[in-house]
Structures are given as C-alpha cells and as structure tokens.
C-alpha cells in the first residue's frame, strides 16, 4: 500500500479492503471501499467516489472500527508501582506515559478510558488534552482522574509509607459531605467520569475484594452529585454486595465485578448497567497460582486472596458469559504490561463468550458505554477511527493482536510494513 505521513491530517482518502466488519454484524462482509473526508466516514460501499482522494489499498485485510479499551491506567507502570505512588513527580509520570500512549494507538486502540492516575496532579487530564490538541500521539482519552476511596480501602495508598510520616495518599473521602466535595473537585478539574471504590481489591494488602467499603447512603450521595453535574460514575467493585449497592446508586458501569452473583448480573442487564469484567488479569492470576516465579515481587496477600476466591471467580466468569449483561472491553492494563491488553480478547472467549460478542465489546458496545455513537462503527457519518488486520478474529480471536493499519480521526498513524 502507499505510505503516507503518519499522524498528519490529510485530505480525502479512500480505503479499499478485501474484508470488512462494521462493529455490529454477526459476521464480516467481503470487499469494501470507504471514503474518508474531514475526519469522518463519508461513504461506504462496494465502490465509492475516488475524485480527489488518495487511495489506500489494504489487500485482503479486514477493515473494522478502531478498538476501545474502557479500563486502563496509562500512567501506571507495573514494574514501578511503589515509586509511582510515593516518589515520582507528575512530570515523570507523564513522560513515562508517552510511549505507552503511542504504542496503544499503533496497536489499534483508538479510544481509551483511563480510570485513575496515582500522581498528585491529574496527569491523565493533561495527557487527554495534549492528545486532543495533537501535541502528543495517542488514542482519544476519556478520563476519570482519580479513584475516590474510603480511608483504609482500595484507593488508600497511605500504608505504603511508614506511619510516622503522617501523610495520606489518595483521593480519600468518608461520609456523604466529604464525598460530595471530592466529586465536585474532580469535575472542576475536568473529569469526564467519576470512579470510586465500592469494594476492596486483590492487589491492596489492607482490604479484601469481598468487603464493601462505602455504605449505600455514601454511594447514593456520590452518584447523585456527579449526575447533577452531568458526569457518569463507575466503581471498582468485586464483591456482590458492593456491585449491588453501586447498581442501586445508579452507576453506568461496573469495573471488574468478578465476584458478582448471577442474580446481580441479571439485575444489571435489566437496568442497562454495563460490565467491564477485566477477565485477563483475573484468569492469568488463577492460572499461575502454583508458579512461584509469577508472584515474585508481589505482596503475598494477593496470592492468598486469589487462592481463597478461585472457585467463585471462575464461576462468576461463566455467569457473565451466560448472562445478558452488556460487556464492554476493558483490561486494567498498567496493573500488567500495557502491550498485553489485547489478551483480554482470548480471556473473554476462554470463559465462553462468543468471538463476536468480545469484538463488539471493544467497538460498538464500548462506544455505547461511553455515550459516543460516532465511535465503534464503520458507517457513514461516524468518526474515521479505522483499523485493519491480516487475520480473521471471528475464527481466531488472537488475530486481534495483528492490527497493522491504524487511522484515528481520519489521520493514518500506522501502515503495514512492505
């Protein structure tokens, strides 16, 4: 194919591919031509107007909408977690994120929802705006700047310091009034979403994933405050009670939900609450429980907790696959290497989720979660976020790792190596 100035805004472009998928259909289609003008998909069909356009031949590749990761931490490095919490300045955190953002885009993730930095400043909001202005290369970013947490709960990193330092680390809030203030501070800073801790977690030694860390009254106050200001909410939530309280409070999505019961999943489906199950991170830990090397450098309590909840985690994964809940693709990358976020696809399929459901989760369903109907679809009028790959992810979901053409907002950022 013809090489172009990657990342540079161009005029009209026509993409020609041997296969295509629109983000919605049950199966891919054959030959397609797509005309892109002014960052939008202008025309789709077996033949489109080529007048004044640069023609990009993609051969037998499958052309499809750009991928969306709805749960990622671009400023978190899994090899440097402690430093990121307690010692790295905001500038260092931001600089470490630049190659991560570039790589995510080059691998086909044209939109991401970043769900919390642990820097003192809202670094991810700055990165979001820099990407939008074209100052740095990366996916479109939708951001919840911090994880609002009860003291002593999943988002409280104060225990990483010795007690004599007498310093709190985290966006901590207890009680309805303090919670409302934290929500308003996040929104004043420019938050697109509000994230909060509804339960404990696996990686934090001071809590447990089955613990519920905010009362129903506190969750209600948090979600209502954000809703009044037009901002959706999502919780970190593993345990069934925490998930249930968050659903009662009116959240738009649940992050993780890996200990949720079948009845709670059914209630989520009935209420239209999305689930971002982050299955790779969980299943990878379960598959390596007996591998001492895998757990080197991690808190021993994490391995103990995964062992304790093994049966419930595996049962809940199958409950998700059997449910009608709307699954949106999200990975929690940053807790593990960002380059492995594509592994969420085979992890979902491993639990019994059909390939097409997993692919929709990263395209049209993810776009619906984010209330961006212009994304995740290959159709006229949509934003020209498009990727192409030589394999067929409908037959082999791991083909999703082979994306070698990337367009975001009508600008080409990656072309196949000749």
VEXNU-205231 format. One record per residue (C-alpha): x, y negated, z; chain; residue number from 1; residue in one letter. Coordinates in Angstrom, 2 decimals, padded with zeros to 5 digits. Layout:
((X Y Z) 'A' NUM 'A')
...
This chain:
((000.00 000.00 000.00) 'A' 1 'X')
((001.03 -003.61 -000.44) 'A' 2 'X')
((002.85 -005.08 002.55) 'A' 3 'X')
((001.58 -008.35 003.98) 'A' 4 'X')
((002.58 -010.92 006.53) 'A' 5 'X')
((001.54 -009.02 009.65) 'A' 6 'X')
((-000.39 -011.10 012.18) 'A' 7 'X')
((-000.73 -014.08 009.86) 'A' 8 'X')
((-004.17 -015.37 008.90) 'A' 9 'X')
((-004.82 -014.59 005.26) 'A' 10 'X')
((-007.41 -015.37 002.62) 'A' 11 'X')
((-009.88 -012.86 001.22) 'A' 12 'X')
((-008.84 -009.22 001.47) 'A' 13 'X')
((-010.39 -006.05 000.06) 'A' 14 'X')
((-009.61 -002.79 001.85) 'A' 15 'X')
((-010.05 000.46 -000.09) 'A' 16 'X')
((-010.06 003.80 001.75) 'A' 17 'X')
((-010.89 007.38 000.87) 'A' 18 'X')
((-012.96 007.89 004.04) 'A' 19 'X')
((-014.82 005.65 006.48) 'A' 20 'X')
((-016.81 005.62 009.70) 'A' 21 'X')
((-018.99 002.74 010.81) 'A' 22 'X')
((-018.84 003.27 014.59) 'A' 23 'X')
((-022.36 004.67 014.74) 'A' 24 'X')
((-022.95 007.57 012.34) 'A' 25 'X')
((-022.72 011.23 013.30) 'A' 26 'X')
((-020.12 011.93 010.61) 'A' 27 'X')
((-017.71 009.89 008.47) 'A' 28 'X')
((-018.51 008.94 004.89) 'A' 29 'X')
((-016.44 009.05 001.73) 'A' 30 'X')
((-014.84 006.32 -000.39) 'A' 31 'X')
((-015.39 002.76 000.78) 'A' 32 'X')
((-014.42 -000.79 -000.13) 'A' 33 'X')
((-014.60 -003.57 002.46) 'A' 34 'X')
((-014.31 -007.27 001.65) 'A' 35 'X')
((-012.98 -009.45 004.48) 'A' 36 'X')
((-013.29 -013.23 004.44) 'A' 37 'X')
((-012.64 -015.76 007.21) 'A' 38 'X')
((-012.11 -013.07 009.81) 'A' 39 'X')
((-015.43 -011.36 009.12) 'A' 40 'X')
((-016.58 -008.33 007.16) 'A' 41 'X')
((-018.30 -009.93 004.18) 'A' 42 'X')
((-019.28 -006.92 002.08) 'A' 43 'X')
((-019.24 -003.12 002.39) 'A' 44 'X')
((-019.93 -000.60 -000.36) 'A' 45 'X')
((-018.55 001.80 -002.95) 'A' 46 'X')
((-017.39 -001.26 -004.91) 'A' 47 'X')
((-017.18 -004.91 -003.79) 'A' 48 'X')
((-016.21 -008.21 -005.39) 'A' 49 'X')
((-012.41 -008.43 -005.75) 'A' 50 'X')
((-012.36 -012.03 -007.03) 'A' 51 'X')
((-009.54 -013.98 -005.41) 'A' 52 'X')
((-008.82 -011.21 -002.91) 'A' 53 'X')
((-005.69 -009.30 -002.05) 'A' 54 'X')
((-006.39 -005.60 -002.49) 'A' 55 'X')
((-005.04 -003.22 000.16) 'A' 56 'X')
((-005.05 000.44 -000.86) 'A' 57 'X')
((-005.25 002.79 002.14) 'A' 58 'X')
((-005.32 006.02 000.14) 'A' 59 'X')
((-007.11 008.94 001.80) 'A' 60 'X')
((-007.04 007.33 005.23) 'A' 61 'X')
((-010.19 006.95 007.32) 'A' 62 'X')
((-011.17 003.31 007.85) 'A' 63 'X')
((-013.09 002.60 011.06) 'A' 64 'X')
((-013.71 -000.12 013.65) 'A' 65 'X')
((-010.88 -001.19 015.94) 'A' 66 'X')
((-010.71 000.66 019.25) 'A' 67 'X')
((-011.72 -000.84 022.60) 'A' 68 'X')
((-010.22 000.10 025.98) 'A' 69 'X')
((-012.66 -001.10 028.64) 'A' 70 'X')
((-010.45 -000.40 031.66) 'A' 71 'X')
((-006.78 -001.25 031.53) 'A' 72 'X')
((-004.15 -003.08 033.58) 'A' 73 'X')
((-001.75 -004.71 031.16) 'A' 74 'X')
((000.35 -006.38 033.86) 'A' 75 'X')
((000.89 -003.20 035.89) 'A' 76 'X')
((003.96 -001.04 035.27) 'A' 77 'X')
((003.58 002.43 036.81) 'A' 78 'X')
((007.33 002.62 037.43) 'A' 79 'X')
((007.39 -000.69 039.31) 'A' 80 'X')
((004.14 -000.74 041.30) 'A' 81 'X')
((005.66 -001.84 044.60) 'A' 82 'X')
((007.62 -004.72 043.07) 'A' 83 'X')
((004.57 -005.90 041.14) 'A' 84 'X')
((002.60 -006.08 044.38) 'A' 85 'X')
((005.07 -007.78 046.66) 'A' 86 'X')
((008.04 -009.33 044.87) 'A' 87 'X')
((007.62 -010.14 041.18) 'A' 88 'X')
((006.70 -013.71 040.35) 'A' 89 'X')
((003.84 -014.47 037.98) 'A' 90 'X')
((006.20 -015.34 035.11) 'A' 91 'X')
((007.97 -011.99 035.41) 'A' 92 'X')
((004.63 -010.17 035.48) 'A' 93 'X')
((003.51 -011.97 032.34) 'A' 94 'X')
((006.76 -011.31 030.48) 'A' 95 'X')
((006.61 -007.59 031.26) 'A' 96 'X')
((003.10 -007.52 029.74) 'A' 97 'X')
((004.09 -008.96 026.34) 'A' 98 'X')
((005.45 -005.72 024.78) 'A' 99 'X')
((002.53 -003.81 026.29) 'A' 100 'X')
((000.03 -006.06 024.53) 'A' 101 'X')
((001.85 -005.87 021.21) 'A' 102 'X')
((002.05 -002.07 021.38) 'A' 103 'X')
((-001.63 -001.68 022.29) 'A' 104 'X')
((-002.64 -003.69 019.24) 'A' 105 'X')
((-000.27 -001.81 016.94) 'A' 106 'X')
((-001.79 001.47 018.09) 'A' 107 'X')
((-005.28 000.34 017.14) 'A' 108 'X')
((-006.72 -001.18 020.31) 'A' 109 'X')
((-008.03 -004.49 019.01) 'A' 110 'X')
((-010.00 -005.35 022.17) 'A' 111 'X')
((-009.29 -004.57 025.82) 'A' 112 'X')
((-010.99 -005.35 029.10) 'A' 113 'X')
((-008.28 -005.95 031.69) 'A' 114 'X')
((-009.66 -005.15 035.14) 'A' 115 'X')
((-007.32 -006.89 037.56) 'A' 116 'X')
((-003.79 -008.06 037.94) 'A' 117 'X')
((-001.94 -007.92 041.24) 'A' 118 'X')
((000.06 -011.09 040.67) 'A' 119 'X')
((-000.50 -014.09 042.90) 'A' 120 'X')
((-001.76 -016.11 039.94) 'A' 121 'X')
((-004.48 -014.99 037.50) 'A' 122 'X')
((-001.87 -013.99 034.92) 'A' 123 'X')
((-004.25 -011.99 032.76) 'A' 124 'X')
((-006.39 -015.07 032.17) 'A' 125 'X')
((-003.30 -016.88 030.88) 'A' 126 'X')
((-002.45 -013.93 028.63) 'A' 127 'X')
((-006.03 -013.81 027.33) 'A' 128 'X')
((-005.90 -017.46 026.34) 'A' 129 'X')
((-002.44 -017.12 024.78) 'A' 130 'X')
((-003.64 -014.24 022.59) 'A' 131 'X')
((-006.75 -016.19 021.57) 'A' 132 'X')
((-004.60 -019.16 020.53) 'A' 133 'X')
((-002.20 -016.99 018.57) 'A' 134 'X')
((000.75 -017.77 020.83) 'A' 135 'X')
((001.39 -014.09 021.57) 'A' 136 'X')
((000.47 -010.85 019.79) 'A' 137 'X')
((-002.06 -008.54 021.37) 'A' 138 'X')
((-005.62 -007.31 021.48) 'A' 139 'X')
((-008.53 -009.61 022.21) 'A' 140 'X')
((-008.68 -009.71 026.01) 'A' 141 'X')
((-011.75 -009.74 028.23) 'A' 142 'X')
((-010.68 -010.21 031.82) 'A' 143 'X')
((-011.62 -009.65 035.44) 'A' 144 'X')
((-008.64 -011.41 037.05) 'A' 145 'X')
((-008.70 -009.71 040.47) 'A' 146 'X')
((-010.16 -006.78 042.37) 'A' 147 'X')
((-012.29 -008.24 045.16) 'A' 148 'X')
((-011.91 -005.91 048.11) 'A' 149 'X')
((-012.81 -005.47 051.74) 'A' 150 'X')
((-009.91 -005.59 054.15) 'A' 151 'X')
((-008.37 -002.19 054.66) 'A' 152 'X')
((-009.98 -000.93 051.45) 'A' 153 'X')
((-008.73 -000.01 047.98) 'A' 154 'X')
((-007.69 -003.52 046.90) 'A' 155 'X')
((-005.91 -004.42 050.14) 'A' 156 'X')
((-002.18 -004.06 049.47) 'A' 157 'X')
((-001.13 -005.62 052.77) 'A' 158 'X')
((000.01 -002.24 054.08) 'A' 159 'X')
((002.87 -002.33 051.57) 'A' 160 'X')
((004.52 -004.87 053.85) 'A' 161 'X')
((005.61 -004.28 057.42) 'A' 162 'X')
((003.05 -005.61 059.89) 'A' 163 'X')
((005.42 -008.24 061.30) 'A' 164 'X')
((005.25 -010.16 058.00) 'A' 165 'X')
((001.62 -011.00 058.89) 'A' 166 'X')
((000.68 -011.54 055.23) 'A' 167 'X')
((-002.38 -010.40 053.31) 'A' 168 'X')
((-002.05 -009.18 049.71) 'A' 169 'X')
((-005.13 -009.00 047.54) 'A' 170 'X')
((-008.39 -010.82 046.78) 'A' 171 'X')
((-009.82 -009.87 050.17) 'A' 172 'X')
((-013.29 -010.73 051.40) 'A' 173 'X')
((-015.57 -009.41 054.14) 'A' 174 'X')
((-019.17 -010.42 054.71) 'A' 175 'X')
((-021.58 -011.99 052.27) 'A' 176 'X')
((-020.37 -015.58 052.65) 'A' 177 'X')
((-016.69 -014.82 052.12) 'A' 178 'X')
((-017.56 -012.52 049.21) 'A' 179 'X')
((-019.61 -015.25 047.53) 'A' 180 'X')
((-016.67 -017.62 047.85) 'A' 181 'X')
((-014.28 -015.10 046.26) 'A' 182 'X')
((-016.66 -014.52 043.35) 'A' 183 'X')
((-017.00 -018.24 042.72) 'A' 184 'X')
((-013.24 -018.73 042.89) 'A' 185 'X')
((-012.74 -016.01 040.26) 'A' 186 'X')
((-015.35 -017.55 037.98) 'A' 187 'X')
((-013.91 -021.04 038.49) 'A' 188 'X')
((-010.56 -019.68 037.32) 'A' 189 'X')
((-012.19 -018.43 034.10) 'A' 190 'X')
((-013.19 -014.81 034.78) 'A' 191 'X')
((-015.17 -013.01 032.07) 'A' 192 'X')
((-016.08 -010.24 034.53) 'A' 193 'X')
((-016.03 -009.69 038.28) 'A' 194 'X')
((-014.50 -006.46 039.58) 'A' 195 'X')
((-014.85 -005.30 043.15) 'A' 196 'X')
((-014.01 -002.26 045.25) 'A' 197 'X')
((-017.07 -000.21 046.17) 'A' 198 'X')
((-015.12 002.81 047.47) 'A' 199 'X')
((-011.65 003.87 048.43) 'A' 200 'X')
((-009.28 005.45 045.94) 'A' 201 'X')
((-006.73 008.16 045.34) 'A' 202 'X')
((-003.55 006.11 044.94) 'A' 203 'X')
((-004.00 003.98 048.06) 'A' 204 'X')
((-002.91 005.72 051.28) 'A' 205 'X')
((-005.15 003.85 053.73) 'A' 206 'X')
((-008.53 004.87 052.29) 'A' 207 'X')
((-010.41 007.77 050.74) 'A' 208 'X')
((-012.32 007.92 047.42) 'A' 209 'X')
((-015.48 009.08 049.18) 'A' 210 'X')
((-015.51 006.13 051.58) 'A' 211 'X')
((-017.93 003.30 050.81) 'A' 212 'X')
((-016.18 000.03 051.59) 'A' 213 'X')
((-018.94 -002.57 051.13) 'A' 214 'X')
((-022.43 -002.50 052.59) 'A' 215 'X')
((-025.48 -002.72 050.36) 'A' 216 'X')
((-026.02 -006.28 051.55) 'A' 217 'X')
((-022.44 -007.25 050.62) 'A' 218 'X')
((-022.70 -005.70 047.15) 'A' 219 'X')
((-026.05 -007.38 046.58) 'A' 220 'X')
((-024.58 -010.76 047.50) 'A' 221 'X')
((-021.57 -010.24 045.24) 'A' 222 'X')
((-023.52 -009.18 042.15) 'A' 223 'X')
((-026.24 -011.80 042.62) 'A' 224 'X')
((-023.67 -014.59 042.94) 'A' 225 'X')
((-021.98 -013.57 039.71) 'A' 226 'X')
((-025.31 -013.07 037.92) 'A' 227 'X')
((-026.42 -016.59 038.84) 'A' 228 'X')
((-023.32 -017.85 037.03) 'A' 229 'X')
((-023.81 -015.58 034.00) 'A' 230 'X')
((-020.96 -013.16 034.74) 'A' 231 'X')
((-021.35 -009.35 034.80) 'A' 232 'X')
((-019.90 -007.14 037.53) 'A' 233 'X')
((-018.28 -003.74 037.67) 'A' 234 'X')
((-016.95 -001.79 040.66) 'A' 235 'X')
((-014.07 000.53 041.28) 'A' 236 'X')
((-016.21 003.40 042.58) 'A' 237 'X')
((-015.50 007.11 043.02) 'A' 238 'X')
((-017.83 008.39 045.74) 'A' 239 'X')
((-021.51 008.99 045.11) 'A' 240 'X')
((-022.76 006.60 047.81) 'A' 241 'X')
((-020.57 003.76 046.56) 'A' 242 'X')
((-021.71 004.32 042.99) 'A' 243 'X')
((-025.34 004.43 044.13) 'A' 244 'X')
((-025.10 001.17 046.09) 'A' 245 'X')
((-023.44 -000.57 043.15) 'A' 246 'X')
((-026.21 000.60 040.81) 'A' 247 'X')
((-028.78 -000.70 043.32) 'A' 248 'X')
((-026.99 -004.06 043.35) 'A' 249 'X')
((-027.31 -004.39 039.57) 'A' 250 'X')
((-023.81 -003.85 038.16) 'A' 251 'X')
((-023.40 -003.48 034.39) 'A' 252 'X')
((-020.90 -000.62 034.53) 'A' 253 'X')
((-019.26 001.80 036.92) 'A' 254 'X')
((-015.49 002.34 036.76) 'A' 255 'X')
((-014.40 005.94 037.41) 'A' 256 'X')
((-017.50 007.43 039.04) 'A' 257 'X')
((-015.65 010.75 039.23) 'A' 258 'X')
((-017.46 011.96 042.37) 'A' 259 'X')
((-020.92 010.81 041.30) 'A' 260 'X')
((-023.73 013.35 041.54) 'A' 261 'X')
((-025.86 014.47 038.60) 'A' 262 'X')
((-028.87 012.64 040.07) 'A' 263 'X')
((-026.92 009.39 040.37) 'A' 264 'X')
((-025.74 009.74 036.76) 'A' 265 'X')
((-029.36 010.24 035.70) 'A' 266 'X')
((-030.34 007.07 037.56) 'A' 267 'X')
((-027.54 005.18 035.84) 'A' 268 'X')
((-028.80 006.38 032.47) 'A' 269 'X')
((-032.36 005.33 033.30) 'A' 270 'X')
((-031.21 001.85 034.35) 'A' 271 'X')
((-028.85 001.37 031.41) 'A' 272 'X')
((-025.71 001.23 033.56) 'A' 273 'X')
((-022.61 002.20 031.59) 'A' 274 'X')
((-019.95 004.60 032.88) 'A' 275 'X')
((-016.21 004.19 032.23) 'A' 276 'X')
((-015.01 007.59 033.51) 'A' 277 'X')
((-011.19 007.32 033.12) 'A' 278 'X')
((-011.01 011.11 032.87) 'A' 279 'X')
((-007.42 011.48 031.66) 'A' 280 'X')
((-005.94 010.04 034.84) 'A' 281 'X')
((-008.04 012.39 037.00) 'A' 282 'X')
((-007.69 015.56 034.94) 'A' 283 'X')
((-003.96 015.03 034.47) 'A' 284 'X')
((-003.50 014.95 038.24) 'A' 285 'X')
((-005.63 018.08 038.71) 'A' 286 'X')
((-003.69 019.93 036.01) 'A' 287 'X')
((-000.41 019.16 037.80) 'A' 288 'X')
((-001.33 019.84 041.42) 'A' 289 'X')
((001.31 022.60 041.64) 'A' 290 'X')
((004.02 020.64 039.82) 'A' 291 'X')
((006.31 019.04 042.41) 'A' 292 'X')
((008.12 017.01 039.75) 'A' 293 'X')
((004.87 015.31 038.70) 'A' 294 'X')
((004.33 013.98 042.24) 'A' 295 'X')
((007.85 012.69 042.82) 'A' 296 'X')
((007.78 009.04 043.81) 'A' 297 'X')
((004.06 009.09 044.63) 'A' 298 'X')
((002.52 008.86 048.05) 'A' 299 'X')
((001.94 012.40 049.37) 'A' 300 'X')
((-001.57 011.40 050.41) 'A' 301 'X')
((-002.57 011.06 046.76) 'A' 302 'X')
((-001.81 014.71 046.04) 'A' 303 'X')
((-003.66 015.76 049.20) 'A' 304 'X')
((-006.77 013.85 048.15) 'A' 305 'X')
((-006.80 015.24 044.63) 'A' 306 'X')
((-006.46 018.73 046.09) 'A' 307 'X')
((-009.31 018.11 048.53) 'A' 308 'X')
((-011.70 016.92 045.82) 'A' 309 'X')
((-010.64 019.24 042.97) 'A' 310 'X')
((-013.90 021.15 042.70) 'A' 311 'X')
((-016.08 018.03 042.98) 'A' 312 'X')
((-014.01 016.18 040.37) 'A' 313 'X')
((-014.26 018.99 037.85) 'A' 314 'X')
((-018.00 019.47 038.47) 'A' 315 'X')
((-018.68 015.75 038.13) 'A' 316 'X')
((-016.78 015.65 034.82) 'A' 317 'X')
((-019.08 018.33 033.44) 'A' 318 'X')
((-022.09 016.49 034.87) 'A' 319 'X')
((-021.04 013.40 032.92) 'A' 320 'X')
((-020.79 015.40 029.70) 'A' 321 'X')
((-024.26 016.86 030.27) 'A' 322 'X')
((-025.85 013.52 031.17) 'A' 323 'X')
((-027.38 010.81 029.00) 'A' 324 'X')
((-025.34 008.05 030.63) 'A' 325 'X')
((-023.73 005.67 028.14) 'A' 326 'X')
((-019.99 006.39 028.26) 'A' 327 'X')
((-017.60 003.57 027.40) 'A' 328 'X')
((-013.94 004.33 026.75) 'A' 329 'X')
((-011.55 003.16 029.45) 'A' 330 'X')
((-008.30 004.57 030.70) 'A' 331 'X')
((-006.83 002.83 033.77) 'A' 332 'X')
((-003.55 002.62 031.82) 'A' 333 'X')
((-001.00 000.80 033.92) 'A' 334 'X')
((-001.53 003.43 036.59) 'A' 335 'X')
((000.21 005.61 033.97) 'A' 336 'X')
((002.17 004.54 030.85) 'A' 337 'X')
((000.10 002.33 028.55) 'A' 338 'X')
((001.30 004.26 025.49) 'A' 339 'X')
((-000.66 007.27 026.77) 'A' 340 'X')
((-004.05 005.55 026.88) 'A' 341 'X')
((-005.14 007.40 023.69) 'A' 342 'X')
((-005.07 010.60 025.77) 'A' 343 'X')
((-008.44 009.62 027.18) 'A' 344 'X')
((-009.94 010.91 023.92) 'A' 345 'X')
((-008.86 014.56 024.33) 'A' 346 'X')
((-009.58 014.34 028.07) 'A' 347 'X')
((-013.20 013.40 027.36) 'A' 348 'X')
((-013.55 016.15 024.76) 'A' 349 'X')
((-012.00 018.69 027.17) 'A' 350 'X')
((-014.90 018.13 029.59) 'A' 351 'X')
((-017.49 018.95 026.93) 'A' 352 'X')
((-018.08 015.54 025.37) 'A' 353 'X')
((-018.51 015.70 021.59) 'A' 354 'X')
((-015.83 014.04 019.43) 'A' 355 'X')
((-018.35 011.59 018.00) 'A' 356 'X')
((-019.52 010.56 021.49) 'A' 357 'X')
((-015.92 009.92 022.51) 'A' 358 'X')
((-015.32 007.85 019.35) 'A' 359 'X')
((-018.50 005.83 019.87) 'A' 360 'X')
((-017.38 005.27 023.46) 'A' 361 'X')
((-014.34 003.40 022.10) 'A' 362 'X')
((-016.23 001.47 019.42) 'A' 363 'X')
((-019.96 000.68 019.32) 'A' 364 'X')
((-020.80 001.71 022.91) 'A' 365 'X')
((-017.81 -000.18 024.31) 'A' 366 'X')
((-018.91 -003.22 022.31) 'A' 367 'X')
((-022.41 -002.91 023.77) 'A' 368 'X')
((-020.98 -002.77 027.29) 'A' 369 'X')
((-019.05 -005.96 026.59) 'A' 370 'X')
((-022.14 -007.58 025.01) 'A' 371 'X')
((-020.21 -008.06 021.78) 'A' 372 'X')
((-022.41 -006.69 018.97) 'A' 373 'X')
((-019.94 -008.16 016.45) 'A' 374 'X')
((-017.32 -005.62 017.57) 'A' 375 'X')
((-017.08 -001.84 017.29) 'A' 376 'X')
((-018.93 -001.62 013.98) 'A' 377 'X')
((-017.98 -001.56 010.34) 'A' 378 'X')
((-020.78 -003.56 008.75) 'A' 379 'X')
((-021.32 -006.93 007.06) 'A' 380 'X')
((-021.17 -009.83 009.49) 'A' 381 'X')
((-019.06 -008.01 012.07) 'A' 382 'X')
((-015.69 -009.31 013.20) 'A' 383 'X')
((-013.00 -007.83 010.96) 'A' 384 'X')
((-011.35 -005.60 013.56) 'A' 385 'X')
((-010.49 -002.52 011.50) 'A' 386 'X')
((-008.07 000.38 011.77) 'A' 387 'X')
((-007.14 003.29 009.53) 'A' 388 'X')
((-005.61 006.68 010.22) 'A' 389 'X')
((-004.48 009.60 008.07) 'A' 390 'X')
((-006.18 012.32 010.14) 'A' 391 'X')
((-009.82 013.14 010.91) 'A' 392 'X')
((-010.69 012.59 014.60) 'A' 393 'X')
((-014.09 014.22 014.06) 'A' 394 'X')
((-012.33 017.53 013.51) 'A' 395 'X')
((-009.29 016.90 015.74) 'A' 396 'X')
((-009.71 014.15 018.33) 'A' 397 'X')
((-005.94 013.83 018.77) 'A' 398 'X')
((-005.83 012.25 015.30) 'A' 399 'X')
((-006.87 009.04 017.08) 'A' 400 'X')
((-003.23 008.71 018.13) 'A' 401 'X')
((-002.17 008.40 014.48) 'A' 402 'X')
((-003.55 004.97 013.58) 'A' 403 'X')
((-001.12 003.25 011.22) 'A' 404 'X')
((-003.12 000.33 009.84) 'A' 405 'X')
((-004.47 -002.42 012.11) 'A' 406 'X')
((-006.45 -005.56 011.32) 'A' 407 'X')
((-007.73 -007.91 014.02) 'A' 408 'X')
((-009.90 -010.93 013.21) 'A' 409 'X')
((-009.09 -010.43 009.54) 'A' 410 'X')
((-005.31 -010.60 010.05) 'A' 411 'X')
((-003.21 -007.50 009.35) 'A' 412 'X')
((-000.92 -006.55 012.25) 'A' 413 'X')
((000.29 -003.16 011.13) 'A' 414 'X')
((000.67 -001.41 007.78) 'A' 415 'X')
((001.73 002.19 007.05) 'A' 416 'X')
((005.42 002.79 006.58) 'A' 417 'X')
((006.12 003.64 002.94) 'A' 418 'X')
